[in-house]
């Protein structure tokens, strides 16, 4: 009986350990977009909840070259886009301040100049947050190929993101497509996953000569099904 109780306790502890929820505003989030060729464009919308903020900024204070009336805690949202065959085809970053809204079209921003000539019909989009790179005068910048290096701390909290995707429905005259919008899902970021995403982005920057595979990044607007 004691052995059975010990076994049950061990299983219960293991189950509890593996079932701990990942925070909704976790610094690593994933979703897919499909039917990009025959269906419609997809968009992503990104905000910063302020979860990494530690101080209130003085109105008029210049941070990263921007006149602030906000809190600190800006995030680099590094975007890694993969084709369905697991190949990373593009990467870029967006600097997102707390409470701001940024967005990107999958077709015209993330995939505007892929490293490979073929245009994917579906992609997996991975978002990984990191601390901004602080340069001369406090100017902040981001680089998806240096996440986790030189004080560029990865996987910081405060990320929320949503995305659209086209879904096909059969009709008598052929498939019709309808856009749906769902949140990105928070995921667990391992050291191996981070290293793989960042190293492939480094290869893209080198092989693409700074022209191919570097997506256009984000715009300071919100996009939806009728505002692409």
Buried (B, 14 or more C-beta within 10 A) or exposed (E): EEEEEEEEEEEEEEEEEEEEEEEBBBBBBBBBBBBBEEBBBBBBBBBBBBBBBEEEBEEEBEBBEEEBEBBBBBBBBBBBBBBEEEBBBBBBBBBBBBEBBBBBBBBEBBBBBBBBEEEBBBBBBBBBBBBBBBEEEEBBEBBBBBBBEEEBBBBBBBBBBBBBBBBBEEEEEEEEBEBEBEEBEBBEBEEEBBEBBBEBBBBBBEEBEEEBBBBBBBBEEBBEBEEB
